[in-house]
C-alpha cells in the first residue's frame, strides 16, 4: 500500500495536482519511501526509478486501469 503521494512526495491524503489527475504527469516520488525518482518521459509513456525500490514503467500501470 502506498505511503506517499507519488506526485508531491507528501504523506498519502494530500492534494493531487490537476495535471496528474488528468494523466498528463508521471510520478516523481516513490510511493513506498517518498524519495525523488529519476523519471524518463518517452513519446509512448514514461519510466521511473527509485534508488531503493527499483523501476516502474507506464506500461505496467496501464494494465491496472
C-alpha positions as CSV (number, residue, x, y, z in Angstrom):
1,X,0.0,0.0,0.0
2,X,1.3,3.5,-0.9
3,X,2.5,5.6,2.0
4,X,3.4,8.7,0.0
5,X,1.8,10.7,-2.8
6,X,3.8,9.9,-6.0
7,X,3.3,13.4,-7.4
8,X,4.2,15.5,-4.4
9,X,6.1,13.3,-2.0
10,X,3.8,14.2,0.9
11,X,2.1,11.5,3.0
12,X,-0.9,9.9,1.4
13,X,-4.0,12.0,1.6
14,X,-2.7,15.3,0.3
15,X,-3.9,17.1,-2.8
16,X,-3.1,15.6,-6.3
17,X,-2.1,18.2,-9.0
18,X,-4.7,18.7,-11.7
19,X,-2.3,17.5,-14.5
20,X,-1.7,14.3,-12.6
21,X,-5.5,13.7,-12.2
22,X,-5.8,14.0,-15.9
23,X,-3.0,11.5,-16.5
24,X,-0.5,14.0,-18.0
25,X,2.1,13.9,-15.3
26,X,4.3,10.9,-14.5
27,X,5.0,10.0,-10.8
28,X,8.0,11.9,-9.4
29,X,8.3,10.3,-5.9
30,X,8.4,6.7,-4.7
31,X,5.1,5.6,-3.2
32,X,6.9,3.4,-0.7
33,X,9.6,5.7,0.7
34,X,8.8,9.2,-0.7
35,X,12.3,9.6,-2.3
36,X,12.6,11.6,-5.5
37,X,12.8,9.2,-8.5
38,X,14.7,9.5,-11.8
39,X,12.0,9.9,-14.4
40,X,12.4,9.5,-18.2
41,X,9.5,10.7,-20.3
42,X,9.2,9.0,-23.7
43,X,6.7,9.6,-26.6
44,X,4.9,6.3,-25.7
45,X,4.9,6.8,-21.9
46,X,7.4,7.1,-19.0
47,X,9.8,5.1,-16.8
48,X,10.7,6.0,-13.2
49,X,13.4,4.5,-11.0
50,X,13.7,4.7,-7.2
51,X,17.2,4.0,-5.8
52,X,15.7,1.7,-3.1
53,X,12.6,0.1,-4.8
54,X,13.6,-0.3,-8.5
55,X,11.9,0.7,-11.7
56,X,8.3,1.3,-12.8
57,X,7.0,1.8,-16.3
58,X,3.8,3.4,-17.6
59,X,3.1,0.2,-19.4
60,X,2.8,-1.6,-16.1
61,X,0.3,0.9,-14.8
62,X,-1.9,0.8,-18.0
63,X,-2.8,-2.8,-17.1
64,X,-4.3,-1.6,-13.8
65,X,-6.7,0.9,-15.4
